[in-house]
Amino acid sequence: MGRKRKQEETKAGSPAWMTTFSDLMTLLLCFFVLLFAFSTIDLRKFSAVMQSFQGSLGVFEGGKTLDSTEYIQEALNDEKTTAQLEEIEDFKKLKEQIEEYLENNEMEQQILVDLDARGLLLRFKDNVLFDSGYAQLKPVAKKTLEFIADLLKQEEFIEKYIRIEGHTDADPIIHSKKFPTNWELSVTRASNVVRFLIEEADMSPQKLSASGYSKYHPVAPNDSVENKAKNRRVDIVILRSEFVKSESYY
Protein backbone atom coordinates (compact mmCIF):
# COMPACT_ATOMS: atom_id res chain seq x y z
CA MET A 1 0.00 0.00 0.00
CA GLY A 2 2.84 2.42 0.80
CA ARG A 3 4.59 1.80 -2.50
CA LYS A 4 1.36 2.37 -4.46
CA ARG A 5 0.77 5.61 -2.58
CA LYS A 6 4.25 6.85 -3.57
CA GLN A 7 3.58 6.14 -7.24
CA GLU A 8 0.38 8.16 -7.11
CA GLU A 9 2.12 11.18 -5.58
CA THR A 10 3.19 13.91 -8.06
CA LYS A 11 5.90 16.48 -7.60
CA ALA A 12 4.72 20.03 -6.92
CA GLY A 13 5.90 23.03 -9.01
CA SER A 14 7.08 23.45 -12.63
CA PRO A 15 9.33 20.99 -14.44
CA ALA A 16 13.05 21.43 -13.93
CA TRP A 17 13.65 22.53 -17.52
CA MET A 18 11.48 25.63 -16.96
CA THR A 19 14.14 27.11 -14.66
CA THR A 20 16.77 27.00 -17.40
CA PHE A 21 14.29 28.34 -19.94
CA SER A 22 13.35 31.25 -17.65
CA ASP A 23 17.01 32.14 -17.13
CA LEU A 24 17.54 32.14 -20.89
CA MET A 25 14.54 34.44 -21.50
CA THR A 26 15.72 36.80 -18.77
CA LEU A 27 19.18 37.05 -20.31
CA LEU A 28 17.68 37.71 -23.76
CA LEU A 29 15.48 40.42 -22.32
CA CYS A 30 18.49 42.09 -20.68
CA PHE A 31 20.39 41.86 -23.96
CA PHE A 32 17.65 43.62 -25.95
CA VAL A 33 17.19 46.25 -23.25
CA LEU A 34 20.89 47.07 -23.52
CA LEU A 35 20.65 47.27 -27.29
CA PHE A 36 17.69 49.61 -26.95
CA ALA A 37 19.54 51.81 -24.44
CA PHE A 38 22.60 52.21 -26.67
CA SER A 39 20.74 52.85 -29.92
CA THR A 40 18.76 55.63 -31.57
CA ILE A 41 15.30 54.40 -32.45
CA ASP A 42 13.54 55.31 -35.70
CA LEU A 43 9.88 54.95 -34.74
CA ARG A 44 8.68 53.95 -38.18
CA LYS A 45 11.44 51.37 -38.64
CA PHE A 46 10.82 50.00 -35.18
CA SER A 47 7.13 49.60 -36.01
CA ALA A 48 8.06 47.83 -39.22
CA VAL A 49 10.32 45.39 -37.41
CA MET A 50 7.67 44.70 -34.79
CA GLN A 51 5.15 43.91 -37.50
CA SER A 52 7.53 41.31 -38.91
CA PHE A 53 7.25 39.41 -35.61
CA GLN A 54 3.47 39.36 -35.56
CA GLY A 55 2.29 35.79 -35.55
CA SER A 56 5.68 34.29 -36.32
CA LEU A 57 6.47 33.69 -32.62
CA GLY A 58 2.90 32.97 -31.62
CA VAL A 59 2.81 36.06 -29.40
CA PHE A 60 0.84 38.57 -31.45
CA GLU A 61 -2.05 38.12 -33.78
CA GLY A 62 -1.28 38.69 -37.43
CA GLY A 63 0.60 37.33 -40.40
CA LYS A 64 3.90 35.50 -40.44
CA THR A 65 5.81 37.75 -42.83
CA LEU A 66 6.83 41.39 -42.99
CA ASP A 67 4.00 43.76 -43.85
CA SER A 68 4.55 44.80 -47.47
CA THR A 69 2.47 47.97 -47.38
CA GLU A 70 3.86 51.15 -48.95
CA TYR A 71 4.23 52.78 -45.52
CA ILE A 72 6.47 50.01 -44.21
CA GLN A 73 8.57 49.93 -47.36
CA GLU A 74 9.04 53.68 -47.08
CA ALA A 75 10.15 53.35 -43.48
CA LEU A 76 12.80 50.80 -44.46
CA ASN A 77 14.10 52.80 -47.40
CA ASP A 78 17.47 54.00 -46.13
CA GLU A 79 18.36 55.75 -49.38
CA LYS A 80 15.34 58.03 -49.09
CA THR A 81 16.16 58.92 -45.51
CA THR A 82 19.75 59.68 -46.48
CA ALA A 83 18.60 61.84 -49.39
CA GLN A 84 16.37 63.87 -47.10
CA LEU A 85 19.21 64.47 -44.66
CA GLU A 86 21.52 65.51 -47.50
CA GLU A 87 18.90 67.93 -48.79
CA ILE A 88 18.57 69.54 -45.37
CA GLU A 89 22.34 69.93 -45.16
CA ASP A 90 22.38 71.54 -48.61
CA PHE A 91 19.70 73.99 -47.51
CA LYS A 92 21.69 74.85 -44.37
CA LYS A 93 24.77 75.50 -46.50
CA LEU A 94 22.79 77.75 -48.84
CA LYS A 95 21.28 79.59 -45.87
CA GLU A 96 24.75 80.32 -44.48
CA GLN A 97 26.00 81.61 -47.85
CA ILE A 98 23.05 83.98 -48.24
CA GLU A 99 23.30 85.19 -44.65
CA GLU A 100 27.00 85.94 -45.14
CA TYR A 101 26.18 87.97 -48.27
CA LEU A 102 23.45 89.90 -46.45
CA GLU A 103 25.74 90.63 -43.51
CA ASN A 104 28.53 91.87 -45.79
CA ASN A 105 26.07 94.16 -47.56
CA GLU A 106 24.28 95.26 -44.36
CA MET A 107 20.98 93.79 -45.53
CA GLU A 108 20.32 91.26 -42.76
CA GLN A 109 17.44 93.39 -41.42
CA GLN A 110 15.78 93.59 -44.84
CA ILE A 111 15.77 89.95 -45.90
CA LEU A 112 14.81 87.03 -43.70
CA VAL A 113 16.39 83.63 -44.41
CA ASP A 114 14.78 80.69 -42.67
CA LEU A 115 14.20 76.94 -42.96
CA ASP A 116 10.59 75.88 -42.70
CA ALA A 117 8.42 72.87 -43.59
CA ARG A 118 8.36 73.77 -47.27
CA GLY A 119 12.08 74.33 -47.68
CA LEU A 120 14.31 77.42 -47.58
CA LEU A 121 12.43 80.71 -47.27
CA LEU A 122 13.87 84.04 -48.44
CA ARG A 123 11.56 86.85 -47.33
CA PHE A 124 12.16 90.25 -48.92
CA LYS A 125 10.56 92.70 -46.51
CA ASP A 126 8.49 95.77 -47.39
CA ASN A 127 10.19 97.88 -50.10
CA VAL A 128 13.40 95.90 -50.63
CA LEU A 129 12.48 94.86 -54.17
CA PHE A 130 9.83 97.42 -55.13
CA ASP A 131 8.75 100.94 -54.32
CA SER A 132 5.35 101.34 -52.67
CA GLY A 133 2.53 100.75 -55.16
CA TYR A 134 4.91 99.73 -57.99
CA ALA A 135 5.98 96.42 -59.50
CA GLN A 136 9.22 97.46 -61.21
CA LEU A 137 12.32 95.93 -59.62
CA LYS A 138 14.79 98.31 -58.03
CA PRO A 139 18.35 98.27 -59.50
CA VAL A 140 19.83 97.41 -56.09
CA ALA A 141 17.40 94.52 -55.72
CA LYS A 142 18.55 93.04 -59.03
CA LYS A 143 22.09 92.62 -57.68
CA THR A 144 20.78 90.63 -54.73
CA LEU A 145 18.60 88.46 -56.98
CA GLU A 146 21.56 87.80 -59.29
CA PHE A 147 23.65 86.60 -56.34
CA ILE A 148 20.86 84.29 -55.16
CA ALA A 149 20.34 83.00 -58.72
CA ASP A 150 24.04 82.12 -59.01
CA LEU A 151 23.79 80.07 -55.82
CA LEU A 152 20.66 78.30 -57.05
CA LYS A 153 22.43 77.31 -60.26
CA GLN A 154 24.88 75.17 -58.26
CA GLU A 155 24.65 71.44 -58.89
CA GLU A 156 22.87 70.61 -55.63
CA PHE A 157 20.10 73.17 -56.31
CA ILE A 158 19.79 73.16 -60.10
CA GLU A 159 16.83 70.75 -59.97
CA LYS A 160 14.99 72.46 -57.12
CA TYR A 161 11.59 74.01 -57.71
CA ILE A 162 11.30 77.65 -56.69
CA ARG A 163 8.10 79.51 -55.92
CA ILE A 164 7.86 83.30 -55.90
CA GLU A 165 5.02 84.66 -53.76
CA GLY A 166 3.77 88.25 -53.72
CA HIS A 167 1.96 89.65 -50.66
CA THR A 168 0.46 93.02 -49.73
CA ASP A 169 -1.08 94.67 -46.70
CA ALA A 170 -4.83 95.27 -46.31
CA ASP A 171 -4.83 98.90 -47.51
CA PRO A 172 -6.65 99.29 -50.84
CA ILE A 173 -4.80 100.74 -53.81
CA ILE A 174 -5.88 104.28 -54.59
CA HIS A 175 -6.07 105.75 -58.10
CA SER A 176 -4.15 103.09 -60.03
CA LYS A 177 -5.38 101.97 -63.44
CA LYS A 178 -2.57 99.44 -63.73
CA PHE A 179 -3.30 97.78 -60.38
CA PRO A 180 -7.01 98.09 -59.55
CA THR A 181 -6.60 95.86 -56.47
CA ASN A 182 -3.89 94.26 -54.37
CA TRP A 183 -4.42 91.05 -56.32
CA GLU A 184 -2.97 92.54 -59.49
CA LEU A 185 -0.10 94.15 -57.61
CA SER A 186 0.94 90.99 -55.73
CA VAL A 187 0.73 88.79 -58.83
CA THR A 188 2.64 91.27 -61.02
CA ARG A 189 5.43 91.63 -58.49
CA ALA A 190 5.89 87.88 -58.23
CA SER A 191 5.77 87.54 -62.03
CA ASN A 192 8.37 90.27 -62.50
CA VAL A 193 10.77 88.50 -60.13
CA VAL A 194 10.28 85.28 -62.12
CA ARG A 195 10.86 87.12 -65.40
CA PHE A 196 14.07 88.62 -64.07
CA LEU A 197 15.37 85.24 -62.90
CA ILE A 198 14.63 83.73 -66.31
CA GLU A 199 15.56 86.55 -68.69
CA GLU A 200 18.46 88.20 -66.87
CA ALA A 201 19.71 85.60 -64.39
CA ASP A 202 19.42 82.69 -66.85
CA MET A 203 17.50 80.34 -64.58
CA SER A 204 15.43 77.42 -65.87
CA PRO A 205 11.76 78.46 -66.36
CA GLN A 206 10.58 74.87 -65.78
CA LYS A 207 11.51 75.14 -62.11
CA LEU A 208 9.95 78.54 -61.40
CA SER A 209 6.40 79.57 -60.52
CA ALA A 210 4.73 82.83 -59.47
CA SER A 211 1.82 83.32 -57.05
CA GLY A 212 0.01 86.39 -55.77
CA TYR A 213 -1.88 86.31 -52.47
CA SER A 214 -2.93 89.95 -52.08
CA LYS A 215 -3.69 90.65 -48.38
CA TYR A 216 -4.93 87.16 -47.54
CA HIS A 217 -1.74 85.56 -46.17
CA PRO A 218 -0.55 88.10 -43.57
CA VAL A 219 2.26 87.37 -41.15
CA ALA A 220 0.97 90.00 -38.72
CA PRO A 221 -2.37 91.73 -38.02
CA ASN A 222 -2.98 94.70 -40.31
CA ASP A 223 -3.58 97.00 -37.33
CA SER A 224 -0.49 99.20 -37.31
CA VAL A 225 2.06 100.79 -39.62
CA GLU A 226 4.74 98.37 -38.46
CA ASN A 227 2.60 95.27 -39.00
CA LYS A 228 1.43 96.42 -42.42
CA ALA A 229 5.08 96.82 -43.42
CA LYS A 230 5.69 93.19 -42.40
CA ASN A 231 2.85 92.02 -44.63
CA ARG A 232 4.16 93.88 -47.70
CA ARG A 233 6.69 91.32 -48.84
CA VAL A 234 7.89 88.95 -51.57
CA ASP A 235 8.82 85.41 -50.58
CA ILE A 236 11.15 83.17 -52.55
CA VAL A 237 10.74 79.56 -51.45
CA ILE A 238 13.21 76.85 -52.56
CA LEU A 239 10.99 73.84 -52.14
CA ARG A 240 11.91 70.53 -50.52
CA SER A 241 11.59 67.48 -52.75
CA GLU A 242 8.95 65.91 -50.50
CA PHE A 243 6.85 69.07 -50.62
CA VAL A 244 7.03 69.19 -54.42
CA LYS A 245 5.82 65.60 -54.70
CA SER A 246 2.75 66.48 -52.69
CA GLU A 247 1.85 69.29 -55.09
CA SER A 248 -0.22 67.88 -57.97
CA TYR A 249 0.45 70.70 -60.43
CA TYR A 250 4.20 70.07 -60.63
Disulfide bonds with the S-S distance in Angstrom:
none
